Amino acid sequence: MNTHIHKFLNETWSSRYQKELSPDLLTFLWSVIASIFSLGGLCGALIGGSMAIRLGRKGALLMNNVIAILASILMGISFPTGLFELLIAGRFLIGINSGIGLCVQPLYIGEFAPKHLRGGLAMGTSIFLTGGILTGQIIGLRELLGGEKHWPLLLSSSCIPALAQLLFLPWFPESPRYLLIDRGDELSCAKALKRFHGSSEYRREMEDIQRECFALDGEKPKKPWQLFTDRGVRWQLITVIVMTMGQQLSGINAIYFYATYVFQQAGIMAEKIPYVTLGTGVCECLTALSCGLLIDYVGRRCLIIGGYLLMTLWCTVLTFSLTYQELYSWVPYMSMTCVFAFILSFGLGPGGITNTLTAELFVQSSRPAAYMIAGTVSWISFFTVGMLFPFIVNGLKQYCFVVFLLECFFVAAFIFLIIPETKNKSFLEIKKEFHKLNFGRNARKKDTELFERRQLQDEFLKISA
């Protein structure tokens, strides 16, 4: 599709100014179109948490669909109107839509899910994200919507899931935790829990939310900058920043960059490579589904540490295989295997569990701000990788994977030493796990205060019952 957009830019410029578009200016316009998405994603991440607090989780998602539809319209009409500026504006808006969605959707799912199923349900974000990537790869083939005549339709197709969500989401309840803790609406919270968990199972979840509400003692949702000065969430915040940066800087972009070269070296014809590349999308979907099935049985720590360690292994093997690519006829196939193995390892651990842990490490008052910080770090890292990656590859060649294997290993070590297992634990129990890390010597005094508060809390719940 790159070729078609380049042709569109050239033709639009020529008809508008009666002169050819210079190669440097063409490169600049293409770079703006490609990178403006990341800028939009950053803006979306910065406002997503505030929207979730003011409009509610469900209200923020509904409003976000309006942005997606507007973006689709702008990108779709850019070609017939001959205005490439509309394509840039549409890419920026769809970036905002993505930034808000990746902030609010896991927040919503993480808050209504029961703790024994929270991991699997939270993985829904990654499952449908990878499914969307695969769908885009399929409909982007030149036989479908990737041809010269149909690429505006391909860009406009992003309105389809937005319209579907506008149609179905109003029938779903608001987040029960948001209703009780943020709004103080116990009746609506109970109704929402009955819808989500059934009339016979909702009481246990209701008690858990009431405990968290009592522990927060009317604490208002925090701003992102307040988390940086709150000692009670210091290590949770450090953990989220390290995991988010680790996910973006893990080398997944380098793998996709080298995939075409690896496939060519394995003897696959250039015109067949787009079809082989579909295999990478299938790998991501399969691992996201596998991770969703395993996360509540195996646990978060095992999957994410294992994923990073496997990525470290494949980076090592790929560095050697790319270095000795031409020595033996079987080495290109080894490189090809490493590409798919790396993608499988990424999807099984860092690709899916990072968002899940972001939801679990914070209580209600800190969670939206934590997602804003995580989203901001993620989009800045994504943009930075996009800007610096070509220089890293040109300078280090295949040895760039040495940098990525070290990064993967150190993130795995950090998670092993710092992050507790969160499987089947309430948000308050997870907060208690970080208590000693956050307060050190003062932990014993804080433990006494928490014990006294817990006793009052249990007495209050007995009276309420």
Secondary structure, DSSP 8 states (H G I E B T S, - for coil): -HHHHHHHHHHHHHHHHSS---HHHHHHHHHHHHHHHHHHHHHHHHHHHHHHHHTHHHHHHHHHHHHHHHHHHHHHHHHHHT-HHHHHHHHHHHHHHHHHHHHHHHHHHHHHS-TTTHHHHHTHHHHHHHHHHHHHHHHTSTTTT-STTTHHHHHHTTHHHHHHHHHHGGGS---HHIIIIIT--HHHHHHHHHHHH-TTTHHHHHHHHHHHHHHHTT-----HHHHHT-GGGHHHHHHHHHHHHHHHTSSHHHHHHHHHHHHHHTT--GGGHHHHHHHHHHHHHHHHHHHHHHHHHH-HHHHHHHHHHHHHHHHHHHHHHHHTTTTSTTHHHHHHHHHHHHHHHHHHTHHHHHHHHHHHSS-TTTHHHHHHHHHHHHHHHHHHHHHHHHHHHHHHGGGHHHHHHHHHHHHHHHHHHH----TT--HHHHHHHTHHHHHGGGHHHHHHHHHHHHHHHHHHHHHH-
